[in-house]
Amino acid sequence: MARYIGPVCKLCRRENMKLFLKGDRCHTDKCSFDRRPYPPGAHGQGRIKFSEYGVRLREKQKMRRVYGVLERQFRRYFAMADQKKGITGENLLSILERRLDSVVFRMGFASTRSEARQLVRHGHVRINGKRVNIPSQMTKTGDVVSIGERSREIKRIQESLDALERRGPCNWIEVDKPNFTATIKQAPAREDI
């Protein structure tokens, strides 16, 4: 299991936009992108002019960093999206959104995708009543994702559920807050993301 463990605020600065990788901290004055809105490094404040290739590379890197996926896995997802019928870009977004860690984040049980990934890895999440600890597992329409009985008292999950209103509603997931469950109604569309 590989994942990026370096400084995530530098990633926001590199992409020249807030990626909200730190959760609530990105909404405060402590956000490093607000303090220094230029790329990291010695030459970060220089003039930046991207070629067409550079623009596309930055968009790809942005998508990878938002979802916390490394290059090899991202290429595999792109190949899956390319084989499906329809627009490849929308298929890719749908595949990335249906990952279990992304679904747990959208449900509001975690404030960031990395926190959702940790909840899944530690065995707090159930799909259709079965314990799952693989963050990259794909969810399907009709799946019921829930938090385990003993895990419902975790303070971070409670805080994340209370802060769910800030992110706004997710149209393709139906969340039942009191029971700590959510049902996937449909595949996510581009407008829902």
C-alpha positions as CSV (number, residue, x, y, z in Angstrom):
1,M,0.0,0.0,0.0
2,A,1.7,3.2,-1.2
3,R,0.6,6.7,-0.5
4,Y,2.0,10.2,-0.4
5,I,3.3,11.1,3.1
6,G,5.0,14.4,2.5
7,P,3.8,17.9,3.2
8,V,0.4,18.4,1.6
9,C,0.3,22.2,1.8
10,K,3.1,22.3,-0.7
11,L,0.9,20.4,-3.1
12,C,-1.8,23.1,-2.9
13,R,0.8,25.7,-3.5
14,R,2.3,23.8,-6.5
15,E,-1.1,23.5,-8.1
16,N,-1.8,27.2,-7.4
17,M,-5.2,26.5,-5.8
18,K,-6.7,25.1,-2.6
19,L,-7.1,21.4,-2.8
20,F,-8.5,21.2,0.8
21,L,-6.2,18.4,1.7
22,K,-6.0,19.5,5.4
23,G,-9.7,19.6,6.0
24,D,-10.8,22.4,8.4
25,R,-7.4,24.1,8.4
26,C,-7.9,25.1,4.8
27,H,-10.9,27.2,5.9
28,T,-8.8,29.2,8.4
29,D,-6.1,31.9,8.3
30,K,-3.5,29.2,8.9
31,C,-3.8,27.8,5.4
32,S,-0.4,28.0,3.8
33,F,-1.9,28.8,0.4
34,D,-3.4,31.9,1.8
35,R,-0.2,32.9,3.4
36,R,2.1,32.2,0.4
37,P,0.0,31.9,-2.8
38,Y,3.0,31.0,-5.0
39,P,4.7,27.6,-5.8
40,P,7.1,26.2,-3.3
41,G,10.9,26.3,-3.8
42,A,13.6,28.9,-4.4
43,H,12.2,29.9,-7.8
44,G,8.5,29.7,-6.9
45,Q,7.9,33.5,-7.1
46,G,9.3,33.7,-10.7
47,R,7.2,34.1,-13.8
48,I,5.2,30.9,-14.7
49,K,4.3,30.2,-18.3
50,F,3.0,26.8,-19.1
51,S,2.9,25.1,-22.5
52,E,-0.1,23.2,-23.6
53,Y,1.5,20.0,-22.3
54,G,2.2,21.7,-18.9
55,V,-1.4,22.8,-18.5
56,R,-2.6,19.3,-19.1
57,L,0.0,17.8,-16.8
58,R,-1.0,20.2,-14.0
59,E,-4.7,19.2,-14.3
60,K,-3.7,15.5,-14.2
61,Q,-1.5,16.1,-11.1
62,K,-4.3,18.1,-9.5
63,M,-6.7,15.2,-9.9
64,R,-4.2,12.7,-8.6
65,R,-3.4,14.8,-5.5
66,V,-7.1,15.5,-4.7
67,Y,-7.9,11.8,-4.7
68,G,-4.6,10.7,-3.1
69,V,-3.8,8.2,-5.9
70,L,-0.2,7.5,-7.2
71,E,0.7,7.4,-10.8
72,R,0.5,3.7,-11.5
73,Q,-3.0,3.3,-10.0
74,F,-4.1,6.5,-11.8
75,R,-3.0,5.0,-15.1
76,R,-4.9,1.8,-14.4
77,Y,-8.1,3.9,-13.6
78,F,-7.6,5.8,-16.9
79,A,-7.4,2.5,-18.8
80,M,-10.6,1.4,-17.1
81,A,-12.3,4.7,-18.0
82,D,-11.1,4.5,-21.6
83,Q,-12.5,1.0,-22.1
84,K,-16.0,2.1,-20.9
85,K,-18.5,3.6,-23.3
86,G,-19.0,7.3,-23.0
87,I,-16.7,10.3,-22.3
88,T,-13.4,9.1,-20.8
89,G,-13.0,12.1,-18.5
90,E,-16.4,11.7,-17.0
91,N,-15.9,7.9,-16.6
92,L,-12.5,8.6,-14.9
93,L,-14.1,11.0,-12.4
94,S,-16.9,8.5,-11.7
95,I,-14.3,5.7,-11.0
96,L,-12.3,8.0,-8.7
97,E,-15.5,9.1,-6.8
98,R,-16.7,5.5,-6.3
99,R,-13.5,4.5,-4.4
100,L,-14.4,3.6,-0.8
101,D,-12.2,6.2,0.8
102,S,-13.8,8.9,-1.4
103,V,-17.3,7.7,-0.6
104,V,-16.6,7.8,3.1
105,F,-15.3,11.4,2.7
106,R,-18.4,12.4,0.7
107,M,-20.7,10.8,3.3
108,G,-19.2,13.2,5.9
109,F,-17.6,10.6,8.2
110,A,-14.2,12.1,7.6
111,S,-13.0,15.7,7.1
112,T,-10.4,14.7,4.4
113,R,-9.8,11.9,2.0
114,S,-6.7,10.8,3.9
115,E,-8.6,10.6,7.1
116,A,-11.3,8.6,5.3
117,R,-8.5,6.3,4.0
118,Q,-7.3,5.8,7.6
119,L,-10.8,5.0,8.8
120,V,-11.1,2.3,6.1
121,R,-7.7,0.9,6.8
122,H,-8.3,0.6,10.5
123,G,-11.5,-1.5,9.9
124,H,-14.2,1.1,11.0
125,V,-16.1,0.9,7.7
126,R,-18.6,-1.7,6.6
127,I,-20.1,-2.3,3.1
128,N,-23.4,-4.2,3.2
129,G,-22.6,-5.3,6.7
130,K,-19.2,-6.7,5.8
131,R,-16.0,-5.2,7.3
132,V,-13.7,-3.8,4.6
133,N,-10.2,-2.4,5.0
134,I,-9.2,-1.7,1.4
135,P,-9.6,2.1,0.6
136,S,-9.5,1.5,-3.2
137,Q,-12.4,-0.9,-3.3
138,M,-15.1,0.2,-5.7
139,T,-18.6,0.7,-4.5
140,K,-21.6,0.0,-6.6
141,T,-25.1,1.4,-6.9
142,G,-27.3,0.1,-4.0
143,D,-24.4,-0.5,-1.6
144,V,-24.9,0.4,2.0
145,V,-21.8,1.9,3.6
146,S,-21.8,2.2,7.4
147,I,-19.6,2.8,10.4
148,G,-19.1,-0.2,12.8
149,E,-21.1,-0.2,16.1
150,R,-18.1,0.4,18.4
151,S,-16.5,3.0,16.0
152,R,-19.5,5.3,16.2
153,E,-18.2,6.9,19.4
154,I,-15.0,8.1,17.8
155,K,-14.8,11.9,18.3
156,R,-13.4,12.7,14.8
157,I,-16.3,11.0,13.1
158,Q,-18.8,13.0,15.2
159,E,-17.0,16.3,14.4
160,S,-16.8,15.5,10.7
161,L,-20.6,14.8,10.6
162,D,-21.3,18.1,12.3
163,A,-19.1,19.9,9.7
164,L,-20.8,18.2,6.7
165,E,-23.0,21.2,5.9
166,R,-19.9,23.2,4.9
167,R,-19.2,20.9,2.0
168,G,-22.8,20.8,0.8
169,P,-25.0,17.9,0.0
170,C,-24.0,15.0,-2.2
171,N,-26.8,14.1,-4.6
172,W,-25.7,10.6,-5.5
173,I,-25.4,9.4,-1.8
174,E,-28.2,9.3,0.7
175,V,-26.8,9.8,4.2
176,D,-28.6,8.7,7.4
177,K,-26.8,10.6,10.1
178,P,-28.4,9.0,13.2
179,N,-27.6,5.5,12.1
180,F,-24.2,6.3,10.6
181,T,-25.1,4.7,7.2
182,A,-25.3,5.9,3.7
183,T,-26.8,4.3,0.5
184,I,-25.3,4.9,-2.9
185,K,-28.3,5.8,-5.1
186,Q,-26.6,6.1,-8.5
187,A,-23.2,6.5,-10.2
188,P,-21.8,10.1,-9.7
189,A,-22.3,12.5,-12.6
190,R,-19.9,15.3,-13.4
191,E,-22.2,17.9,-12.0
192,D,-22.4,16.1,-8.7
193,I,-18.6,16.3,-8.3
